[in-house]
Amino acid sequence: MSIFKYKTYKGYNYSDCINNFNKDILEIDKQINEGSDSHIYSLKNDNTKIIKVINLNEYYKYNTLSTELEVNNLLINENVSPKIYDVWKCLEKDKNKDTRSFLNQPLIGILKFDKMDKNLLSVSNESKINTNSLLNKIHIIHKKDIAHMDIKLDNIMLKGNEIYIIDYGIALIYNTKVSNQLFLLQNNYLYKVFKHIKKEEAFAYDYILLIIAMYFIFSPEKLQSFTLDVISNMKKENILEIDIINSKKISSFVYNELKEYSTLKLYNKFVKHTIFIYDLTPNKQKEYLNEKITHSNHIIPIIRIT
């Protein structure tokens, strides 16, 4: 279970909750980012921290927040992710009852994090990315029996020269019954497929997503060496070729559900190339990648897998 205890506030709607929270607790400065279910705010009284406000009006989102906190507990001493300092929730009220939330579900959840400098989407110089550190941190996450399941440039952050992995809302945790029960209660599209995924398949999924993320910012030469390093990490975690192949069932479901067919095509190509070179000698691996990875004419340094 999470070590955090919610501190509770009440309001009639989302903005009312924020205003009550802001008045009683912190001086929110301005919104600096926005996701599909969350908003990030800077603080007037502390420029080293940020506030993440999560809309929890659907039941599964409450469980994604619980998963985020559980992962934070497991990684708290690993220097892998930004530290969570405090957690608040705000219960929605109506005129006739103290609250009208489903199973006392909060209207919003509020987390206080260490502030990061930027995500990898904004990094234009590939030499600034310490790939050894990045792979080591993914490996640490996996050693804790956690599969992130949403590796992308948005979720890899830099603070100075240090890399951090963020956003564990749909992570799978394999070493605790509590989090798996919480996750399986989520009534969202991921439930149908994720509950059947083996640990090694989920880890393979993370690694292929990681290669795809670097596809958008690395030169062909950099991606070639990075791919070989990823394969080395996969073998270190006893990921087999069949696990990489089976990871395609995750990508197929997710990307079809999101209607991101170009990403699905890209995922399948990376699986194909990774499997082909998985057990070749290093020289043969490099020879294959030199032939298959070429420059594109894109405005940013994207590479094309043929």
C-alpha positions in Angstrom: 0.0 0.0 0.0 1.1 3.6 -0.5 2.9 5.3 2.3 1.0 8.5 1.5 -2.1 9.6 3.3 -4.4 11.9 1.4 -5.1 15.3 2.9 -8.7 16.1 1.9 -10.5 19.3 0.7 -14.0 19.9 -0.7 -15.4 21.9 -3.5 -18.5 22.1 -5.7 -16.5 21.7 -9.0 -13.0 21.4 -10.4 -12.1 25.2 -10.2 -13.7 25.5 -6.8 -11.4 22.6 -5.5 -8.4 24.3 -7.0 -9.3 27.7 -5.5 -9.8 26.2 -2.1 -6.6 24.2 -2.3 -4.7 27.3 -3.6 -6.0 29.5 -0.8 -5.3 27.1 2.0 -2.1 25.3 0.9 0.0 26.8 -1.8 0.3 29.7 -4.1 -0.2 28.3 -7.6 1.6 30.5 -10.1 0.7 29.4 -13.6 -0.1 26.4 -15.7 3.1 25.1 -17.5 1.8 21.9 -19.1 -1.3 19.9 -19.8 -2.0 16.2 -20.5 -5.1 14.4 -21.4 -6.2 14.0 -17.7 -3.8 16.4 -15.8 -2.5 19.9 -15.5 1.0 20.9 -14.3 1.4 24.2 -12.3 4.4 26.1 -11.1 4.4 27.6 -7.6 5.1 31.1 -6.5 6.6 30.1 -3.2 8.9 27.3 -4.4 10.5 27.2 -7.8 12.0 23.7 -7.2 8.6 21.9 -7.1 5.6 21.6 -9.3 2.0 20.6 -8.7 0.3 18.0 -10.8 -3.5 18.1 -10.7 -5.3 15.0 -12.0 -8.9 14.8 -13.0 -10.3 11.8 -11.2 -14.0 11.8 -12.3 -13.7 8.3 -13.8 -13.0 5.4 -11.4 -10.1 3.9 -13.3 -8.2 7.3 -13.1 -8.3 7.0 -9.3 -6.6 3.6 -9.6 -3.9 5.1 -12.0 -3.1 7.6 -9.3 -2.8 4.7 -6.8 -0.5 2.9 -9.2 1.6 6.1 -9.5 2.0 6.3 -5.7 2.8 2.6 -5.4 5.5 2.9 -8.0 6.9 5.9 -6.2 7.2 3.9 -3.0 9.1 1.1 -4.8 11.5 3.5 -6.5 11.9 6.1 -3.8 15.5 5.4 -3.1 16.6 4.6 -6.7 17.0 8.2 -8.2 15.0 7.1 -11.2 11.9 9.3 -11.0 11.0 12.8 -9.5 10.2 12.5 -5.9 6.6 12.9 -4.7 6.4 15.0 -1.6 2.7 15.3 -0.8 -0.7 14.1 -2.0 -4.0 15.8 -1.7 -7.5 15.0 -2.9 -10.6 17.1 -3.3 -14.1 15.6 -2.8 -16.9 17.0 -4.9 -19.9 18.3 -2.9 -23.5 19.0 -3.9 -26.1 21.1 -2.2 -27.9 18.3 -0.4 -25.0 16.0 0.7 -21.6 16.4 2.2 -20.1 14.7 -0.9 -21.6 13.1 -4.0 -18.5 11.2 -5.1 -18.7 7.6 -6.4 -17.3 5.4 -3.5 -15.9 8.6 -2.0 -13.9 9.2 -5.1 -12.2 12.5 -5.3 -12.9 15.0 -8.0 -9.2 15.8 -8.4 -5.9 14.4 -7.0 -3.0 16.8 -6.4 0.7 15.7 -6.3 3.7 17.7 -5.3 6.8 16.7 -7.4 10.4 17.8 -7.9 10.5 20.1 -10.8 12.3 18.8 -14.0 14.0 21.0 -16.6 12.6 19.6 -19.8 11.6 16.4 -21.6 13.4 14.8 -24.4 11.0 16.2 -27.0 12.8 19.5 -26.5 16.3 18.1 -26.8 17.8 18.9 -30.2 21.4 17.6 -29.5 21.6 13.9 -29.1 25.0 14.1 -27.3 23.1 15.6 -24.3 21.3 12.3 -23.8 23.3 9.8 -21.6 22.0 6.6 -23.1 23.9 4.5 -20.5 22.0 6.3 -17.7 18.7 6.0 -19.5 19.1 2.2 -20.1 20.3 1.7 -16.5 17.2 3.5 -15.1 14.9 1.4 -17.3 16.7 -1.7 -16.0 16.3 -0.5 -12.4 12.6 -0.1 -12.9 12.4 -3.6 -14.3 14.5 -5.1 -11.5 11.7 -3.8 -9.2 9.3 -5.9 -11.2 7.7 -2.8 -12.7 6.8 -2.4 -16.4 6.3 1.3 -17.3 4.0 0.5 -20.4 4.1 4.2 -21.7 7.7 5.0 -22.6 7.9 8.0 -24.9 9.8 11.3 -25.2 7.1 13.1 -23.1 7.8 10.8 -20.2 11.6 11.0 -20.2 12.9 14.1 -18.4 16.1 15.9 -17.9 17.2 17.8 -14.8 20.6 19.2 -15.5 22.4 16.2 -17.1 20.4 13.7 -15.1 17.7 11.6 -16.7 14.4 10.7 -15.0 11.4 8.6 -16.0 7.9 9.9 -15.2 4.2 9.0 -15.4 3.5 5.5 -14.1 -0.3 5.7 -14.2 -0.6 2.6 -16.4 2.4 0.7 -15.1 2.2 -3.0 -14.3 3.6 -4.0 -11.0 4.4 -7.7 -10.7 5.6 -8.0 -7.1 2.6 -6.8 -5.2 -1.0 -8.1 -5.1 -2.4 -4.8 -4.0 -1.3 -2.8 -7.1 -2.3 -5.6 -9.5 -5.8 -5.7 -7.9 -6.1 -1.9 -8.2 -4.9 -2.0 -11.8 -7.3 -4.8 -12.8 -10.2 -2.8 -11.3 -9.6 -0.1 -13.9 -12.5 0.0 -16.3 -10.6 1.2 -19.4 -9.4 -0.2 -22.7 -6.1 -1.5 -21.2 -7.8 -3.9 -18.9 -8.7 -6.4 -21.6 -5.1 -7.0 -22.7 -2.7 -5.9 -20.0 -4.0 -8.4 -17.4 -2.8 -11.3 -19.5 0.7 -9.9 -20.1 3.8 -11.8 -18.8 6.5 -9.7 -17.1 9.1 -10.4 -19.8 6.6 -9.4 -22.6 5.8 -6.2 -20.8 9.6 -5.5 -20.4 10.1 -6.2 -24.1 7.3 -3.7 -24.9 9.0 -1.0 -22.8 12.3 -1.6 -24.7 10.8 -1.5 -28.2 8.9 1.7 -27.1 12.2 3.1 -26.0 13.9 2.4 -29.4 10.9 4.1 -31.1 11.2 7.2 -28.8 14.9 7.5 -29.8 14.0 7.0 -33.4 12.6 10.6 -33.4 15.8 12.3 -32.1 18.8 10.1 -32.9 20.9 10.0 -36.0 21.1 6.7 -37.8 24.6 6.0 -36.3 23.4 6.8 -32.8 20.3 4.7 -33.1 22.3 1.7 -34.4 24.5 1.6 -31.3 21.6 2.3 -29.0 19.6 -0.6 -30.5 22.5 -2.9 -29.7 22.6 -1.6 -26.2 18.9 -2.2 -25.8 19.3 -5.8 -27.0 22.1 -6.2 -24.4 19.7 -5.0 -21.7 17.0 -7.3 -22.9 19.3 -10.3 -22.6 20.4 -9.2 -19.2 16.7 -9.4 -18.1 16.2 -12.8 -19.7 13.9 -11.5 -22.3 13.5 -14.1 -25.1 12.7 -13.7 -28.8 9.2 -15.1 -28.2 8.6 -12.3 -25.5 9.5 -9.7 -28.1 7.2 -11.2 -30.6 4.4 -11.5 -28.1 4.8 -7.8 -27.2 3.2 -7.1 -30.5 -0.2 -8.1 -29.1 0.1 -5.2 -26.7 1.0 -2.7 -29.4 -1.6 -4.0 -31.7 -4.4 -3.6 -29.2 -3.2 -0.2 -27.9 -2.4 1.5 -31.2 -5.5 0.2 -32.9 -7.6 1.4 -30.0 -5.9 4.8 -30.3 -6.1 4.7 -34.1 -2.4 5.3 -34.3 -1.7 3.0 -37.2 1.5 4.5 -38.3 2.9 3.9 -34.8 1.8 0.3 -35.0 3.5 -0.1 -38.3 6.7 1.3 -36.8 6.4 -0.9 -33.8 6.1 -4.0 -35.9 9.1 -3.0 -38.0 11.3 -2.5 -35.0 10.2 -5.9 -33.6 11.1 -7.5 -37.0 14.6 -5.9 -37.1 15.3 -6.6 -33.4 14.3 -10.3 -33.7 16.4 -10.7 -36.9 19.6 -9.5 -35.2 18.9 -10.7 -31.7 21.3 -13.7 -31.8 23.7 -12.6 -34.5 27.3 -11.7 -33.7 28.0 -8.0 -33.0 29.6 -7.5 -36.4 26.6 -9.1 -38.2 24.2 -7.0 -36.1 26.1 -3.8 -37.1 26.2 -4.9 -40.7 22.5 -5.5 -40.8 21.7 -2.1 -39.1 24.0 -0.2 -41.4 22.0 -1.6 -44.3 18.6 -1.1 -42.9 18.8 2.3 -41.1 19.1 5.4 -43.4 18.5 9.1 -43.2 15.2 10.6 -44.1 14.5 14.1 -45.3 12.5 15.1 -42.3 13.0 18.6 -40.8 14.2 17.0 -37.5 16.8 14.2 -37.4 14.4 11.3 -37.8 15.6 8.1 -39.3 13.8 5.8 -41.6 13.6 2.0 -41.0 13.4 0.3 -44.5 
